[in-house]
Amino acid sequence: MRIVSPSPAATAGANHAGTALGLANSLVFIAFFLVPIAIPGLLVFWSWAGVWLAAAFCALIAWPIFLRPEHGRKSA
């Protein structure tokens, strides 16, 4: 079973927590802005199958962000 990082701030450490949270929030809001713009274009060219394929592709790109579990640590 995989454990996802608790938060960007915990991963970055105390000295860089604000920077990590600011970067994470910025990237999330950029994605929230771009996705509604991209969906109509995908629908015109590839229908809903293209939208779902693009979503699956984005999920595959994001997969390496998730951390592997540490040995000896139980997951929740």
Residue pairs with C-beta under 8 A, 6 or more apart in sequence:
1 69
1 75
2 66
2 67
2 68
2 69
2 75
3 67
3 68
3 69
3 70
3 73
3 75
3 76
4 66
4 67
5 11
5 66
5 67
7 21
8 20
8 21
8 23
8 24
9 17
9 18
9 20
9 21
10 17
11 20
11 67
12 19
12 20
38 54
39 51
42 50
42 51
42 54
43 50
43 51
46 53
69 75
